[in-house]
Amino acid sequence: MMQYWKHRWHALLAFWQRLYPSGPLLLLLALLFIGLGAAILSPVLYSQQQQLAQAQQLQQQLQQQQLQADQQRVTLQLELKLEQQSQHETQAALVRQRQQLDDVQTELAFYRNIMAPEQEVDGVVVHDLVLDETNTPRRFRYQLVLTQQQLRKRYGKGSVSVQLEGTQAGKAQRLSLLALGGDSAKFDYSFRYFQQFDGEISVPENFIPERVLITLKSRGKGGNSETLFPFSQLVSADTLRKLQGKT
């Protein structure tokens, strides 16, 4: 049996030698080509690896820079928000202080009239001022009533002007009735008992109203007088917040 397989092996080897007489040479050439290919491709592969490493490093640097930029942007946004909040709080505090001052002045005038009624104005006075909202935002319908306090009612004659005081862009402003959409800057009055004035006014955008100043200029011996109405007492709290730009 062993002889049989040995004989088959020699026969196969002889067939291979007849088919490929230069087999060892071909093997040597193949090994040589493989070595040359490795020698040629090695620098290329090494260069590609270096480029890939540099690209990864650059990507990491860009990601780090982007992270730092995002952190700086968030910090700036937070500082801006805090600054805006501080400005709003300061402005709101100023408005509250002005309203408190107006309230104190109104109460002081009331107590003065009680303690010293003889100092009360003898002549034409502002009896009442009413503001009603309309369907148009920032537009109001006003009603101003003048009366006389004299015991012997004579015809009081003169002029009355209405001005709206407030702030715009952080600066104090005083707008006349004409600037608020009225027909004229002032009205003439002539009455014995009372006289009523009606009309509409429009509060400009970005204007925060604080007080309504009514000035009476009499043509008689009554002289001139001024009456202040805090705007907060003429409109609702919700309307006042909207005019102040608060939600």
C-alpha positions as CSV (number, residue, x, y, z in Angstrom):
1,M,0.0,0.0,0.0
2,M,2.8,2.4,0.9
3,Q,4.5,1.6,-2.4
4,Y,1.4,2.6,-4.2
5,W,1.1,6.0,-2.6
6,K,4.8,6.6,-3.0
7,H,4.6,5.8,-6.7
8,R,1.6,8.2,-7.0
9,W,3.6,11.0,-5.3
10,H,6.6,10.6,-7.7
11,A,4.2,10.6,-10.6
12,L,2.5,13.8,-9.5
13,L,5.9,15.5,-8.8
14,A,7.2,14.5,-12.3
15,F,3.9,15.9,-13.8
16,W,4.4,19.2,-12.0
17,Q,8.0,19.5,-13.1
18,R,7.0,18.9,-16.7
19,L,4.2,21.5,-16.5
20,Y,6.2,24.2,-14.7
21,P,9.9,23.5,-15.3
22,S,10.9,26.9,-13.7
23,G,8.7,26.7,-10.6
24,P,11.4,27.7,-8.1
25,L,12.4,30.6,-10.3
26,L,8.8,31.8,-10.5
27,L,8.5,31.5,-6.8
28,L,11.6,33.6,-6.4
29,L,10.3,36.2,-8.8
30,A,7.0,36.4,-6.9
31,L,8.7,36.9,-3.6
32,L,10.9,39.6,-5.3
33,F,7.8,41.4,-6.6
34,I,6.1,41.2,-3.3
35,G,9.2,42.8,-1.6
36,L,9.4,45.6,-4.1
37,G,5.7,46.3,-3.8
38,A,6.0,46.5,0.0
39,A,9.0,48.8,-0.3
40,I,7.1,51.1,-2.7
41,L,3.8,51.1,-0.8
42,S,5.2,51.6,2.7
43,P,6.1,55.3,2.3
44,V,2.7,55.9,0.7
45,L,0.9,54.2,3.6
46,Y,3.0,56.0,6.1
47,S,2.2,59.4,4.5
48,Q,-1.5,58.6,4.5
49,Q,-1.4,57.7,8.2
50,Q,0.4,60.9,9.0
51,Q,-2.2,62.9,7.0
52,L,-5.0,61.1,8.8
53,A,-3.4,61.8,12.2
54,Q,-3.0,65.5,11.3
55,A,-6.6,65.7,10.1
56,Q,-7.8,64.1,13.4
57,Q,-5.7,66.6,15.4
58,L,-7.0,69.5,13.4
59,Q,-10.6,68.3,13.9
60,Q,-10.0,68.1,17.6
61,Q,-8.6,71.6,17.7
62,L,-11.6,73.0,15.8
63,Q,-14.0,71.2,18.1
64,Q,-12.2,72.7,21.1
65,Q,-12.3,76.2,19.6
66,Q,-16.0,75.8,18.8
67,L,-16.7,74.7,22.4
68,Q,-14.8,77.8,23.7
69,A,-16.8,80.0,21.3
70,D,-20.0,78.5,22.5
71,Q,-19.1,79.1,26.2
72,Q,-18.1,82.7,25.5
73,R,-21.4,83.3,23.6
74,V,-23.4,81.8,26.5
75,T,-21.5,84.0,29.0
76,L,-22.1,87.2,26.9
77,Q,-25.8,86.4,26.6
78,L,-26.1,85.9,30.3
79,E,-24.3,89.2,31.0
80,L,-26.6,91.0,28.5
81,K,-29.7,89.5,30.1
82,L,-28.6,90.5,33.6
83,E,-27.8,94.1,32.3
84,Q,-31.2,94.4,30.7
85,Q,-32.9,93.1,33.8
86,S,-31.0,95.6,35.9
87,Q,-32.1,98.4,33.6
88,H,-35.7,97.3,33.7
89,E,-35.6,97.1,37.5
90,T,-34.1,100.6,37.7
91,Q,-36.7,102.1,35.4
92,A,-39.5,100.4,37.3
93,A,-38.1,101.7,40.6
94,L,-38.0,105.2,39.2
95,V,-41.6,105.0,38.0
96,R,-42.7,103.7,41.4
97,Q,-40.9,106.6,43.1
98,R,-42.6,109.1,40.8
99,Q,-46.0,107.6,41.5
100,Q,-45.3,107.6,45.2
101,L,-44.3,111.3,45.0
102,D,-47.5,112.1,43.0
103,D,-49.6,110.3,45.7
104,V,-47.9,112.2,48.5
105,Q,-48.4,115.6,46.7
106,T,-52.1,114.7,46.2
107,E,-52.6,113.8,49.8
108,L,-50.7,116.9,50.9
109,A,-52.9,119.1,48.9
110,F,-56.0,117.4,50.3
111,Y,-54.9,117.9,53.9
112,R,-53.9,121.5,53.2
113,N,-57.5,122.2,52.0
114,I,-58.8,120.6,55.3
115,M,-56.4,122.5,57.6
116,A,-56.5,125.8,55.8
117,P,-59.5,126.1,53.5
118,E,-59.0,129.9,53.2
119,Q,-56.0,129.1,51.0
120,E,-58.1,127.3,48.5
121,V,-58.2,128.7,45.0
122,D,-61.0,131.2,44.7
123,G,-62.1,130.9,41.1
124,V,-62.0,128.3,38.3
125,V,-60.7,124.9,39.3
126,V,-60.4,121.5,37.7
127,H,-63.3,119.5,39.1
128,D,-62.5,116.1,37.5
129,L,-60.5,114.4,34.7
130,V,-61.6,111.0,33.3
131,L,-59.8,108.8,30.8
132,D,-61.6,105.9,29.0
133,E,-60.0,103.3,26.8
134,T,-61.1,102.9,23.2
135,N,-60.8,100.0,20.8
136,T,-57.6,101.4,19.4
137,P,-54.5,100.6,21.5
138,R,-52.9,103.5,23.2
139,R,-55.8,105.8,22.4
140,F,-58.1,107.3,25.1
141,R,-61.2,109.4,25.3
142,Y,-60.9,112.2,27.9
143,Q,-63.5,114.2,29.8
144,L,-62.3,117.4,31.6
145,V,-64.7,119.3,33.9
146,L,-64.0,122.8,35.2
147,T,-66.1,124.4,38.0
148,Q,-66.1,127.7,40.0
149,Q,-65.6,127.9,43.7
150,Q,-66.8,131.5,44.1
151,L,-69.8,132.2,46.3
152,R,-71.1,134.7,43.8
153,K,-70.8,132.9,40.5
154,R,-69.5,135.2,37.8
155,Y,-68.5,134.2,34.3
156,G,-65.0,132.7,34.5
157,K,-63.0,133.2,31.4
158,G,-59.6,132.0,30.4
159,S,-57.8,129.1,28.8
160,V,-56.9,125.6,29.7
161,S,-54.1,123.4,28.4
162,V,-53.6,119.7,28.9
163,Q,-50.1,118.2,28.8
164,L,-48.9,114.6,29.2
165,E,-45.7,114.1,31.2
166,G,-43.6,111.0,31.0
167,T,-40.4,109.4,29.7
168,Q,-39.3,108.4,26.2
169,A,-36.0,106.6,25.6
170,G,-35.1,107.3,29.3
171,K,-35.6,111.1,28.9
172,A,-38.3,113.2,30.4
173,Q,-40.8,114.5,27.9
174,R,-43.9,116.8,28.1
175,L,-46.4,116.5,25.2
176,S,-49.1,119.0,24.5
177,L,-52.7,118.2,23.7
178,L,-52.0,119.0,20.0
179,A,-49.0,116.6,19.9
180,L,-51.3,113.9,21.3
181,G,-53.8,114.2,18.5
182,G,-56.0,117.0,19.8
183,D,-57.5,119.8,17.7
184,S,-55.4,122.5,19.4
185,A,-52.8,122.9,22.2
186,K,-55.3,124.6,24.5
187,F,-59.0,125.6,24.9
188,D,-60.7,128.8,25.9
189,Y,-63.3,128.5,28.6
190,S,-66.2,130.8,29.5
191,F,-68.8,129.7,32.0
192,R,-70.7,130.5,35.2
193,Y,-71.1,127.2,36.9
194,F,-69.2,124.5,35.0
195,Q,-67.9,123.6,31.6
196,Q,-66.9,120.2,30.1
197,F,-64.4,119.4,27.5
198,D,-64.3,116.1,25.6
199,G,-61.9,114.6,23.0
200,E,-59.4,111.9,22.3
201,I,-55.7,111.5,22.7
202,S,-53.2,109.0,21.4
203,V,-50.1,108.0,23.5
204,P,-47.1,107.7,21.2
205,E,-45.2,104.5,20.9
206,N,-42.3,104.0,23.4
207,F,-43.7,106.8,25.5
208,I,-44.4,105.9,29.1
209,P,-47.0,108.3,30.6
210,E,-46.7,109.3,34.2
211,R,-48.8,112.5,34.9
212,V,-51.3,114.7,33.3
213,L,-50.7,118.4,33.9
214,I,-53.7,120.8,33.5
215,T,-52.9,124.5,33.5
216,L,-55.6,127.1,33.9
217,K,-54.9,130.7,32.9
218,S,-57.6,133.0,34.1
219,R,-58.3,136.4,32.5
220,G,-59.6,137.7,35.8
221,K,-58.2,138.0,39.3
222,G,-58.0,134.3,39.7
223,G,-54.6,134.1,38.2
224,N,-53.0,130.8,37.0
225,S,-53.2,127.4,38.5
226,E,-51.8,123.9,37.8
227,T,-53.3,120.5,38.7
228,L,-51.5,117.2,38.4
229,F,-53.2,113.9,37.9
230,P,-51.0,110.7,38.3
231,F,-51.6,108.6,35.2
232,S,-51.8,105.5,37.4
233,Q,-55.0,106.9,38.9
234,L,-56.7,107.5,35.6
235,V,-56.3,104.0,34.0
236,S,-56.3,100.4,35.1
237,A,-53.2,98.7,36.3
238,D,-53.3,96.3,33.3
239,T,-53.5,99.2,30.9
240,L,-50.6,100.9,32.7
241,R,-48.4,97.8,32.4
242,K,-49.1,97.6,28.7
243,L,-48.1,101.3,28.2
244,Q,-45.0,100.6,30.2
245,G,-44.1,97.7,27.9
246,K,-44.7,95.0,30.5
247,T,-46.5,91.8,29.9
